Amino acid sequence: MEIRIKASDYEMTPETAAYLDEKIATLERLVHDSAARCEVEIGRAVGHSQQGDVWKAEIVITNFGERLYAVAQEESVNAAIDIAKDEMLQQLRKDKGKHTSIARRLGARLKRWARRGDIRSY
């Protein structure tokens, strides 16, 4: 999976980069396609500069023409990354279950069709 990381209005520290890499590794386990692309944007939330530190993390995964999008705003960078990662994991698991159920239904139909074809040919 190709990973692109963008820091908006934020100088990423090595600790944050390591933390982000660790969290993205959990997402990579569910995306088995090497052509998939993951775009991560981290920075201050727009319009919150006077209200204190509000951080925003966005994760976009493009896989087989589908785009999955997760965004979170929290009081710390790590908390925003955690929540966005959890939301993306939930979407990836849901998407995987959808594809699995479609494949199972298609397989069952093919099996029924093949059995009907065998019976009629005898």
Backbone as CSV, one residue per row, in Angstrom:
resi,resn,N_x,N_y,N_z,CA_x,CA_y,CA_z,C_x,C_y,C_z
1,MET,0.843,-1.168,0.000,0.000,0.000,0.000,0.890,1.233,0.000
2,GLU,0.560,2.160,-0.861,1.290,3.418,-0.938,0.732,4.373,0.118
3,ILE,1.623,4.981,0.888,1.204,5.858,1.982,1.747,7.266,1.739
4,ARG,0.857,8.246,1.842,1.253,9.652,1.727,0.819,10.361,2.998
5,ILE,1.761,11.065,3.610,1.478,11.776,4.853,1.718,13.266,4.629
6,LYS,0.745,14.071,5.058,0.840,15.523,4.910,0.579,16.158,6.268
7,ALA,1.436,17.082,6.647,1.258,17.816,7.901,0.898,19.260,7.558
8,SER,-0.301,19.674,7.929,-0.776,21.031,7.641,-0.665,21.888,8.892
9,ASP,0.073,22.970,8.803,0.227,23.905,9.918,0.758,23.189,11.165
10,TYR,1.678,22.261,10.933,2.196,21.448,12.037,3.535,20.871,11.628
11,GLU,4.506,20.975,12.491,5.815,20.372,12.264,5.815,19.021,12.962
12,MET,5.803,17.950,12.174,5.679,16.610,12.736,6.965,16.203,13.451
13,THR,6.808,15.745,14.680,7.950,15.278,15.468,8.216,13.810,15.152
14,PRO,9.407,13.335,15.426,9.703,11.916,15.190,8.811,10.978,16.019
15,GLU,8.430,11.405,17.226,7.560,10.580,18.055,6.177,10.432,17.409
16,THR,5.653,11.539,16.889,4.348,11.503,16.229,4.418,10.685,14.947
17,ALA,5.511,10.808,14.209,5.677,10.028,12.979,5.726,8.534,13.281
18,ALA,6.448,8.149,14.338,6.516,6.740,14.726,5.143,6.236,15.180
19,TYR,4.426,7.055,15.932,3.090,6.691,16.406,2.141,6.506,15.228
20,LEU,2.215,7.411,14.256,1.372,7.330,13.073,1.701,6.090,12.240
21,ASP,2.986,5.786,12.081,3.382,4.581,11.342,2.847,3.318,12.000
22,GLU,2.868,3.294,13.322,2.351,2.138,14.069,0.847,1.961,13.824
23,LYS,0.115,3.062,13.814,-1.337,3.006,13.616,-1.689,2.648,12.175
24,ILE,-0.913,3.138,11.218,-1.172,2.822,9.814,-0.864,1.353,9.531
25,ALA,0.079,0.786,10.253,0.404,-0.637,10.070,-0.806,-1.512,10.376
26,THR,-1.643,-1.110,11.334,-2.844,-1.897,11.630,-3.845,-1.812,10.479
27,LEU,-3.875,-0.676,9.781,-4.759,-0.539,8.624,-4.258,-1.368,7.450
28,GLU,-2.939,-1.456,7.305,-2.356,-2.205,6.191,-2.695,-3.687,6.256
29,ARG,-2.926,-4.204,7.436,-3.259,-5.629,7.572,-4.581,-5.971,6.909
30,LEU,-5.503,-5.020,6.887,-6.807,-5.277,6.275,-6.844,-4.956,4.789
31,VAL,-5.895,-4.166,4.309,-5.837,-3.838,2.881,-4.708,-4.656,2.287
32,HIS,-5.079,-5.677,1.522,-4.074,-6.594,0.987,-3.632,-6.233,-0.427
33,ASP,-4.194,-5.186,-1.000,-3.855,-4.802,-2.360,-2.665,-3.848,-2.354
34,SER,-1.664,-4.153,-3.170,-0.480,-3.289,-3.209,-0.753,-2.000,-3.981
35,ALA,-1.815,-1.961,-4.780,-2.146,-0.766,-5.550,-2.983,0.227,-4.738
36,ALA,-3.374,-0.123,-3.541,-4.173,0.770,-2.703,-3.323,1.960,-2.264
37,ARG,-4.004,3.078,-2.004,-3.296,4.279,-1.577,-3.936,4.827,-0.315
38,CYS,-3.103,5.179,0.647,-3.558,5.747,1.912,-2.989,7.159,2.031
39,GLU,-3.879,8.133,2.197,-3.461,9.517,2.369,-3.852,9.969,3.769
40,VAL,-2.880,10.468,4.503,-3.108,10.907,5.880,-2.738,12.385,5.969
41,GLU,-3.625,13.167,6.563,-3.347,14.588,6.774,-3.532,14.898,8.251
42,ILE,-2.520,15.519,8.834,-2.545,15.871,10.254,-2.255,17.352,10.371
43,GLY,-2.971,18.022,11.258,-2.712,19.443,11.477,-3.726,20.051,12.406
44,ARG,-3.619,21.345,12.562,-4.571,22.068,13.401,-5.892,22.187,12.658
45,ALA,-6.971,22.081,13.406,-8.298,22.227,12.820,-8.511,23.694,12.455
46,VAL,-9.053,23.934,11.303,-9.269,25.293,10.811,-10.331,25.980,11.666
47,GLY,-10.054,27.217,12.054,-11.005,27.997,12.826,-10.907,27.809,14.319
48,HIS,-9.986,26.997,14.790,-9.875,26.745,16.226,-8.617,27.357,16.827
49,SER,-7.943,28.247,16.110,-6.676,28.766,16.604,-6.842,29.633,17.849
50,GLN,-7.969,30.328,17.992,-8.179,31.164,19.164,-8.739,30.369,20.338
51,GLN,-9.283,29.208,20.083,-9.936,28.432,21.130,-9.013,27.414,21.786
52,GLY,-7.763,27.420,21.455,-6.833,26.452,22.016,-6.415,25.461,20.953
53,ASP,-5.784,24.409,21.396,-5.285,23.417,20.457,-6.351,22.379,20.142
54,VAL,-6.819,22.382,18.908,-7.710,21.347,18.404,-7.019,20.779,17.173
55,TRP,-6.775,19.486,17.193,-6.043,18.814,16.133,-6.987,17.990,15.281
56,LYS,-6.626,17.889,14.020,-7.452,17.167,13.059,-6.609,16.099,12.369
57,ALA,-7.183,14.912,12.215,-6.529,13.827,11.481,-7.524,13.299,10.456
58,GLU,-7.082,13.235,9.206,-7.909,12.698,8.125,-7.186,11.516,7.503
59,ILE,-7.923,10.460,7.238,-7.370,9.283,6.569,-8.283,8.960,5.400
60,VAL,-7.694,8.839,4.209,-8.433,8.475,3.003,-7.738,7.268,2.392
61,ILE,-8.477,6.180,2.200,-7.931,4.989,1.551,-8.686,4.777,0.248
62,THR,-7.932,4.709,-0.847,-8.496,4.438,-2.165,-8.075,3.034,-2.561
63,ASN,-9.067,2.175,-2.809,-8.796,0.782,-3.122,-9.844,0.296,-4.115
64,PHE,-9.416,-0.184,-5.264,-10.313,-0.703,-6.305,-11.383,0.321,-6.685
65,GLY,-11.039,1.594,-6.742,-11.985,2.624,-7.129,-12.883,3.097,-6.008
66,GLU,-12.825,2.493,-4.852,-13.621,2.905,-3.701,-12.792,3.830,-2.824
67,ARG,-13.443,4.834,-2.248,-12.762,5.741,-1.324,-13.405,5.631,0.039
68,LEU,-12.593,5.325,1.020,-13.040,5.289,2.411,-12.406,6.488,3.112
69,TYR,-13.205,7.206,3.884,-12.773,8.479,4.460,-13.100,8.502,5.944
70,ALA,-12.117,8.880,6.760,-12.321,9.020,8.200,-11.658,10.316,8.658
71,VAL,-12.334,11.036,9.539,-11.805,12.298,10.053,-12.114,12.391,11.542
72,ALA,-11.210,13.009,12.288,-11.417,13.180,13.724,-10.781,14.491,14.176
73,GLN,-11.420,15.153,15.151,-10.878,16.360,15.768,-10.827,16.126,17.268
74,GLU,-9.648,16.322,17.837,-9.455,16.076,19.269,-8.499,17.096,19.860
75,GLU,-8.303,16.988,21.164,-7.443,17.916,21.899,-5.957,17.628,21.720
76,SER,-5.594,16.414,21.308,-4.188,16.088,21.063,-4.056,15.390,19.715
77,VAL,-2.862,15.442,19.167,-2.611,14.824,17.864,-2.818,13.319,17.942
78,ASN,-2.282,12.698,18.978,-2.386,11.243,19.108,-3.832,10.794,19.270
79,ALA,-4.627,11.544,20.004,-6.041,11.186,20.176,-6.782,11.291,18.848
80,ALA,-6.482,12.315,18.065,-7.125,12.464,16.757,-6.734,11.316,15.832
81,ILE,-5.461,10.922,15.865,-4.999,9.789,15.052,-5.711,8.512,15.476
82,ASP,-5.823,8.289,16.778,-6.488,7.077,17.287,-7.940,6.986,16.830
83,ILE,-8.667,8.070,16.956,-10.086,8.043,16.618,-10.278,7.875,15.109
84,ALA,-9.466,8.562,14.316,-9.566,8.406,12.859,-9.212,6.984,12.443
85,LYS,-8.193,6.404,13.082,-7.800,5.028,12.765,-8.905,4.050,13.131
86,ASP,-9.532,4.229,14.291,-10.618,3.343,14.707,-11.806,3.428,13.749
87,GLU,-12.126,4.641,13.314,-13.223,4.817,12.363,-12.899,4.145,11.026
88,MET,-11.644,4.270,10.580,-11.242,3.651,9.319,-11.240,2.124,9.437
89,LEU,-10.797,1.596,10.572,-10.834,0.148,10.788,-12.264,-0.375,10.706
90,GLN,-13.188,0.350,11.300,-14.587,-0.048,11.265,-15.093,-0.070,9.823
91,GLN,-14.743,0.933,9.038,-15.174,0.971,7.643,-14.546,-0.150,6.825
92,LEU,-13.243,-0.426,7.054,-12.571,-1.495,6.323,-13.171,-2.857,6.650
93,ARG,-13.483,-3.090,7.913,-14.092,-4.375,8.302,-15.480,-4.521,7.693
94,LYS,-16.243,-3.446,7.678,-17.573,-3.475,7.080,-17.467,-3.753,5.578
95,ASP,-16.529,-3.096,4.910,-16.330,-3.284,3.482,-15.884,-4.712,3.168
96,LYS,-15.001,-5.249,4.002,-14.524,-6.625,3.808,-15.685,-7.607,3.972
97,GLY,-16.523,-7.397,4.975,-17.677,-8.263,5.193,-18.654,-8.196,4.032
98,LYS,-18.828,-7.015,3.472,-19.729,-6.849,2.331,-19.222,-7.633,1.133
99,HIS,-17.919,-7.529,0.842,-17.350,-8.246,-0.287,-17.371,-9.760,-0.061
100,THR,-17.138,-10.174,1.169,-17.166,-11.600,1.479,-18.561,-12.165,1.292
101,SER,-19.577,-11.453,1.748,-20.943,-11.955,1.617,-21.372,-11.992,0.156
102,ILE,-20.948,-11.028,-0.639,-21.270,-11.040,-2.067,-20.608,-12.238,-2.739
103,ALA,-19.355,-12.510,-2.392,-18.649,-13.646,-2.982,-19.315,-14.963,-2.580
104,ARG,-19.751,-15.079,-1.340,-20.419,-16.305,-0.896,-21.747,-16.504,-1.612
105,ARG,-22.506,-15.444,-1.747,-23.795,-15.553,-2.451,-23.584,-15.937,-3.907
106,LEU,-22.579,-15.354,-4.549,-22.289,-15.677,-5.934,-21.862,-17.141,-6.059
107,GLY,-21.034,-17.590,-5.125,-20.604,-18.990,-5.136,-21.779,-19.944,-4.959
108,ALA,-22.697,-19.599,-4.079,-23.871,-20.444,-3.852,-24.744,-20.495,-5.103
109,ARG,-24.903,-19.360,-5.770,-25.693,-19.351,-7.002,-25.043,-20.200,-8.080
110,LEU,-23.729,-20.086,-8.228,-23.021,-20.893,-9.222,-23.151,-22.379,-8.915
111,LYS,-23.086,-22.724,-7.656,-23.215,-24.125,-7.260,-24.619,-24.648,-7.577
112,ARG,-25.636,-23.847,-7.253,-27.013,-24.246,-7.589,-27.197,-24.374,-9.091
113,TRP,-26.638,-23.446,-9.830,-26.742,-23.476,-11.277,-26.056,-24.714,-11.848
114,ALA,-24.883,-25.049,-11.315,-24.152,-26.221,-11.799,-24.923,-27.508,-11.468
115,ARG,-25.521,-27.561,-10.292,-26.307,-28.760,-9.929,-27.532,-28.904,-10.819
116,ARG,-28.194,-27.817,-11.094,-29.355,-27.868,-11.987,-28.950,-28.285,-13.390
117,GLY,-27.806,-27.811,-13.824,-27.302,-28.177,-15.148,-26.972,-29.650,-15.231
118,ASP,-26.410,-30.230,-14.143,-26.079,-31.654,-14.130,-27.336,-32.495,-14.170
119,ILE,-28.366,-32.115,-13.440,-29.589,-32.893,-13.375,-30.306,-32.886,-14.736
120,ARG,-30.364,-31.765,-15.375,-31.058,-31.660,-16.651,-30.310,-32.374,-17.780
121,SER,-28.986,-32.449,-17.678,-28.239,-33.079,-18.757,-28.348,-34.599,-18.720
122,TYR,-28.748,-35.194,-17.607,-28.869,-36.657,-17.533,-30.230,-37.035,-17.914
